Amino acid sequence: MLFMRVFRKDDCSCQGYIWGMCRVCQVDRDRIHDFAPELEAFLNSPHICLRGQALWALGELRINEAATRMKDFLRDEGEIWYYGNEMAESKKISMIAEEALKKLATP
């Protein structure tokens, strides 16, 4: 896991890092505690694609503690390409945030 962290500051690889770490955390749920603060920090990124990917991951991992912060993006009309569950897709940040928040409400 530590070897992947070198990618978190690389603008070209960072979205893949978030996606990959999310997938690792889905298999090894004990790692979510360590990764959640990083995800929340990505919400402050100047790069819209990193904010969107972080919103997606927060929803996938159902990190309820981030719900208030995620709601801040419900009016963000910026659009990005991000890695979803099966493929890369284009979507507005507000839609990613809305879908992530819905995931928090489901088991």
Sequence and secondary structure as in RCSB ss.txt:
>XXXX:A:sequence
MLFMRVFRKDDCSCQGYIWGMCRVCQVDRDRIHDFAPELEAFLNSPHICLRGQALWALGELRINEAATRMKDFLR
DEGEIWYYGNEMAESKKISMIAEEALKKLATP
>XXXX:A:secstr
 GGGGGGGG TTTHHHHHHHHHHHHHHSGGGHHHHHHHHHHHTT S HHHHHHHHHHHHHTT GGGHHHHHTTTT
   EEEEE SSSEEEEEHHHHHHHHHHHHT  
